[in-house]
Amino acid sequence: MNAGRWGSQVTSRLGQGLGRWMLLCAPLFTLSPVLADAPPADVATARRMLKQGQVAQAQAVLEELAAGEPDAEVHRLLGDVYCRQRQWDEAREELRAAIRMDEIADDHLRLGEVYIAEHKYALALAQFRNARRMGVLDGDLHYRLALAYFGLGRIYGDVQRVSLPSGSPGQRVGDTVLIEEIPGEPGMYWAAATDSAAFQVTRARSLGADGPEVRLLEARTWLAGRQYALAGRCFDALVEDLPNLELTDEERRQAWTDAAEASYHADDLVGFIARWREAHRTQDRDALAAAMAEAHRRVAERYADRGDLPQCIAHLEQALAEAPRDVPLRYQLGNRYWEAGEPLKAARAWRIVLQLDPEHPDRARILDRLQVITAEYGSSE
């Protein structure tokens, strides 16, 4: 499991949503026409404009102020402006300037979120630690720390051994969170320490940071850590809230894909198919058909591993219904018919394979089997 990739997917939404720490409240009034035409150059006006979404006007006011006497709040608000415009280099420099002039914890949090948006997780982690050093200890900070650790691929961090009469994955024990029981050692568990996404997201939830974005990170953390049953339960509890998350179409598709993967690895194959379809439902018809063909093929392989040929064949047939010109799928279905003792169905599948791909790599083997079927049944049609 490439935890860095999951981290990239899970944290990319912050680039879209950094404005949540800027929009502190709804505007109580609107600017007069005179004020809109000729805004006075003061911080209060710029802050009011930002609350009303007048980013360009606020930027003009703030740049005029920045050209005069340096002020930490001006740099802070300019950082706000550039974050809204996704101009990360400029946002970073303005927030650094604010910290140099008047260090406050919020600036470290904001700078850390800029680094998260840029996928610079080690730098983000350092800023979040600075905020903790300055007294921030709430659930939102632990969520941010979890994002940074997740992006770094530190799902479990420096794993520890914990002695406990009984426990379960995801249970917090002191400054650790249980991963799984150590095989052959009753009462001993592997546990993730504080330097991990697993611990930090669990701690965030225990401190009241329980929004859907936190629970999505929690689910993905356990998925990346291969605790599929726990990840599946987390996704189950999250499904109704997914539509409420501020995600792009691609991010939403990835969230449903992650939920589907948790179902698949937890052996919930019905749930896998349903969530996989949800992940791809907004795509065009051909892309959706290709995606569902792949889903049914994977389920067929799982049933084949179990020795359940009827279910394997049923899902291969569904896959082929979605992608009738998929040669590897049809060849595989022919092989499964052959294994199931249905040679005439196998022959029909293989003949279509040769029609679609006359130079198929297994052409000689197919022809040999067709000859055997013809000799025994008089015809393979």
C-alpha positions in Angstrom: 0.0 0.0 0.0 1.5 3.3 -1.1 0.7 5.5 1.9 2.3 8.5 0.2 -0.2 8.2 -2.6 -3.1 8.0 -0.2 -1.7 10.9 1.6 -1.5 12.9 -1.6 -5.2 12.1 -2.4 -6.5 12.8 1.1 -4.7 16.1 1.6 -5.2 17.6 -1.9 -8.6 18.9 -0.8 -6.9 21.4 1.5 -5.7 23.3 -1.5 -9.4 23.8 -2.3 -10.5 24.5 1.2 -8.0 26.7 3.0 -10.5 29.5 3.1 -12.4 27.8 6.0 -9.9 29.3 8.5 -10.2 32.7 6.8 -14.0 33.1 6.6 -14.6 33.5 10.3 -18.1 34.7 10.0 -20.8 35.9 7.6 -20.8 39.6 6.7 -23.2 41.6 8.8 -23.6 44.4 6.2 -22.5 45.3 2.6 -20.2 48.0 1.6 -21.7 51.3 0.3 -21.1 52.2 -3.4 -18.7 55.0 -2.3 -16.6 52.5 -0.2 -16.5 50.0 -3.1 -15.3 52.7 -5.5 -12.6 54.2 -3.3 -11.8 51.9 -0.3 -9.8 53.6 2.4 -6.4 52.0 3.0 -6.9 50.4 6.4 -6.7 46.9 7.8 -10.3 46.8 9.0 -11.6 47.6 5.5 -9.4 44.8 4.0 -10.6 42.3 6.5 -14.2 43.3 5.9 -13.7 42.9 2.1 -12.3 39.4 2.6 -15.3 38.4 4.7 -17.5 39.5 1.8 -15.4 37.6 -0.8 -14.0 40.8 -2.4 -10.6 39.3 -2.7 -9.2 41.5 -5.5 -10.3 44.7 -3.8 -8.9 43.5 -0.5 -5.6 42.7 -2.2 -5.4 46.3 -3.6 -5.9 47.8 -0.1 -3.4 45.4 1.5 -0.7 46.0 -1.1 -1.0 49.7 -0.6 -0.6 49.2 3.1 2.3 46.8 2.6 4.2 49.5 0.6 4.1 51.7 3.7 4.9 50.8 7.3 5.4 47.0 7.8 2.6 45.4 9.8 2.2 41.8 10.8 -1.6 41.8 10.3 -1.1 43.2 6.7 1.2 40.2 5.9 -1.3 37.9 7.6 -4.2 39.1 5.5 -2.1 39.1 2.3 -1.3 35.4 3.1 -5.1 34.9 3.3 -5.5 36.6 -0.2 -2.8 34.5 -1.8 -4.2 31.2 -0.3 -7.6 32.0 -1.8 -5.9 32.4 -5.1 -3.8 29.2 -4.6 -0.6 31.3 -5.0 1.3 29.2 -2.5 4.7 30.8 -2.9 3.3 34.3 -2.2 1.1 33.0 0.7 4.1 31.3 2.2 6.3 34.4 2.2 3.6 36.6 3.6 2.9 34.2 6.5 6.6 33.9 7.2 6.8 37.7 7.3 3.9 37.8 9.8 5.6 35.2 12.0 8.9 37.1 12.0 7.1 40.3 13.1 4.5 39.0 15.5 4.6 35.2 16.0 1.2 33.7 16.8 0.1 30.1 16.8 -2.5 30.6 14.1 0.1 31.7 11.6 2.0 28.5 12.1 -1.2 26.5 11.5 -1.9 28.5 8.3 1.6 28.1 7.1 1.4 24.4 7.8 -1.8 24.1 5.7 0.0 25.9 2.8 2.7 23.2 3.0 0.0 20.5 3.1 -1.5 22.0 -0.1 1.9 21.8 -1.7 2.4 18.2 -0.4 5.5 19.3 1.7 4.5 17.2 4.6 7.7 17.4 6.7 7.6 21.2 6.6 3.9 21.2 7.5 4.7 18.9 10.4 7.3 21.4 11.7 4.8 24.2 11.6 2.1 22.2 13.4 4.6 21.3 16.1 5.4 25.0 16.5 1.7 25.7 17.0 1.6 22.9 19.7 4.7 24.5 21.3 2.7 27.7 21.6 -0.1 26.0 23.4 -2.5 24.7 20.7 -3.6 21.3 21.9 -7.1 20.8 20.4 -8.5 18.1 18.1 -8.0 20.2 15.0 -4.3 20.3 15.6 -4.1 16.6 16.0 -6.1 16.2 12.7 -3.5 18.4 11.0 -0.7 16.4 12.5 -2.4 13.2 11.3 -2.5 14.7 7.7 1.2 15.5 7.8 2.1 12.0 9.2 -0.2 10.4 6.6 1.5 12.3 3.8 4.9 11.2 5.0 3.7 7.6 5.0 4.1 7.3 8.7 0.9 5.3 9.2 2.1 3.6 12.4 5.3 5.5 13.1 7.7 3.8 15.5 5.7 0.7 16.3 5.7 -0.4 20.0 4.8 -3.5 21.9 2.0 -3.1 24.5 0.9 -5.6 27.1 -2.9 -5.7 27.6 -5.3 -8.4 28.8 -7.5 -7.7 25.8 -7.9 -5.1 23.2 -8.9 -4.4 19.6 -7.4 -2.5 16.6 -8.0 1.3 16.9 -8.2 1.3 20.7 -6.1 4.0 22.3 -3.9 2.9 25.2 -2.0 5.8 26.8 0.2 7.4 24.1 -0.4 4.5 21.7 -3.2 3.1 19.6 -3.5 -0.7 19.1 -2.8 -2.1 15.7 -3.2 -5.9 16.2 -2.4 -8.7 18.5 1.1 -10.1 18.1 0.8 -13.7 16.7 1.8 -16.3 19.2 2.0 -13.9 22.1 -1.4 -13.7 23.9 -1.9 -10.3 25.6 0.8 -8.6 23.5 -0.1 -6.1 20.8 1.6 -4.0 18.2 0.8 -0.4 18.7 1.3 2.9 16.9 3.0 5.6 18.9 2.4 9.4 18.8 4.6 9.9 15.7 1.9 8.3 13.5 -1.2 9.1 11.5 -3.1 6.3 13.3 -2.4 7.8 16.8 -3.0 11.5 15.8 -6.3 10.9 14.0 -7.6 8.8 16.9 -6.5 11.5 19.3 -8.2 14.1 17.2 -11.5 12.3 17.4 -11.2 11.8 21.2 -10.8 15.5 21.5 -14.0 16.3 19.6 -12.7 16.8 16.0 -15.2 14.4 14.6 -16.2 16.0 11.3 -16.5 13.8 8.1 -13.1 15.0 6.9 -11.5 13.6 10.1 -13.4 10.3 9.8 -12.4 10.0 6.1 -8.7 10.4 7.1 -9.3 7.8 9.9 -10.8 5.3 7.4 -8.0 5.9 4.9 -5.4 5.5 7.6 -6.6 2.1 8.6 -6.9 1.2 4.9 -3.3 2.2 4.3 -2.3 0.2 7.4 -4.0 -2.9 6.0 -6.6 -3.1 8.8 -9.3 -3.8 6.3 -12.1 -4.8 8.6 -11.6 -1.6 10.8 -11.3 0.6 7.6 -14.5 -1.0 6.3 -16.4 -0.1 9.5 -15.1 3.4 9.4 -16.2 3.8 5.8 -19.6 2.3 6.6 -20.1 5.0 9.2 -19.0 7.7 6.8 -21.0 6.8 3.7 -23.9 9.1 4.4 -21.6 12.1 5.1 -19.5 11.7 1.9 -21.9 14.0 -0.1 -21.4 16.7 2.5 -17.6 16.9 2.2 -16.1 19.7 0.2 -14.4 17.5 -2.5 -13.8 17.9 -6.2 -15.3 15.3 -8.5 -11.9 13.5 -8.6 -11.5 13.6 -4.8 -15.0 12.2 -4.3 -14.3 9.5 -6.8 -11.1 8.6 -4.9 -13.0 8.5 -1.6 -15.6 6.0 -3.0 -12.7 4.0 -4.5 -11.0 3.8 -1.1 -14.3 2.7 0.4 -14.7 0.0 -2.3 -11.1 -1.2 -1.7 -11.8 -1.5 2.1 -14.9 -3.6 1.2 -13.0 -5.8 -1.2 -10.1 -6.6 1.2 -12.6 -7.2 4.0 -14.3 -9.7 1.7 -17.5 -7.8 1.4 -17.7 -8.3 -2.4 -21.3 -7.0 -2.7 -20.3 -3.8 -1.0 -17.2 -3.6 -3.2 -19.3 -3.7 -6.4 -21.8 -1.1 -5.1 -19.1 1.4 -3.9 -17.0 0.9 -7.0 -20.1 1.8 -9.1 -20.6 4.9 -7.0 -17.0 5.9 -7.5 -17.4 5.8 -11.3 -21.0 6.8 -11.8 -20.3 10.3 -13.0 -18.1 9.1 -15.8 -19.3 8.6 -19.4 -21.0 5.3 -20.4 -17.9 3.7 -21.9 -15.7 4.6 -18.9 -18.3 3.4 -16.4 -18.6 0.1 -18.4 -14.8 -0.4 -18.4 -14.7 0.3 -14.6 -17.5 -2.2 -13.8 -15.9 -4.8 -16.0 -12.7 -4.5 -14.0 -14.7 -4.7 -10.8 -16.5 -7.9 -11.8 -13.2 -9.4 -13.0 -11.6 -8.8 -9.6 -14.6 -10.4 -7.8 -14.4 -13.3 -10.2 -10.7 -13.8 -9.2 -11.7 -13.8 -5.6 -14.3 -16.5 -6.1 -11.8 -18.5 -8.2 -9.3 -18.4 -5.3 -12.1 -19.9 -3.1 -12.7 -22.6 -5.7 -16.2 -21.3 -6.4 -16.3 -21.7 -10.1 -20.1 -20.9 -10.6 -19.7 -17.5 -8.9 -16.4 -16.9 -10.7 -18.1 -17.6 -14.1 -21.1 -15.5 -13.2 -19.0 -12.4 -12.5 -16.9 -13.0 -15.6 -20.1 -13.1 -17.6 -21.2 -9.8 -16.0 -17.7 -8.3 -16.8 -18.0 -9.4 -20.4 -21.5 -7.9 -20.6 -19.9 -4.6 -19.7 -17.0 -5.0 -22.1 -17.9 -7.5 -24.9 -14.8 -6.8 -26.9 -12.3 -7.4 -24.1 -10.2 -10.3 -25.4 -8.4 -11.2 -22.2 -11.8 -11.4 -20.3 -13.3 -13.6 -23.0 -10.3 -15.9 -23.0 -10.4 -16.1 -19.2 -14.1 -17.0 -19.3 -13.4 -19.7 -21.9 -10.8 -21.2 -19.6 -13.2 -21.1 -16.6 -15.9 -22.8 -18.7 -13.4 -25.5 -19.6 -12.5 -26.0 -15.9 -16.2 -26.2 -15.0 -16.7 -29.0 -17.5 -18.6 -26.9 -20.1 -16.6 -27.4 -23.2 -19.1 -26.2 -25.7 -19.4 -22.8 -23.9 -15.6 -22.7 -23.7 -15.4 -23.3 -27.5 -17.8 -20.5 -28.3 -15.8 -18.1 -26.1 -12.5 -19.1 -27.7 -13.8 -18.8 -31.2 -14.8 -15.2 -30.6 -11.3 -14.7 -29.1 -9.7 -15.8 -32.3 -12.2 -13.6 -34.3 -11.3 -10.6 -32.3 -7.5 -11.4 -32.1 -6.4 -13.8 -34.9 -2.8 -13.6 -33.6 -3.7 -14.3 -30.0 -0.5 -15.5 -28.1 -2.4 -18.7 -27.1 -3.8 -19.4 -30.6 -2.2 -22.8 -30.9 -3.5 -23.9 -27.5 -7.0 -22.7 -28.4 -7.0 -24.5 -31.7 -5.8 -27.8 -30.0 -8.6 -27.6 -27.5 -11.2 -26.8 -30.2 -10.0 -29.8 -32.1 -10.5 -32.0 -29.0 -14.0 -30.6 -28.5 -14.9 -31.1 -32.1 -13.7 -34.7 -32.1 -15.8 -35.5 -29.0 -18.9 -33.6 -29.7 -18.9 -33.5 -33.5 -19.0 -29.7 -33.5 -17.8 -26.9 -31.3 -20.3 -24.5 -32.6 
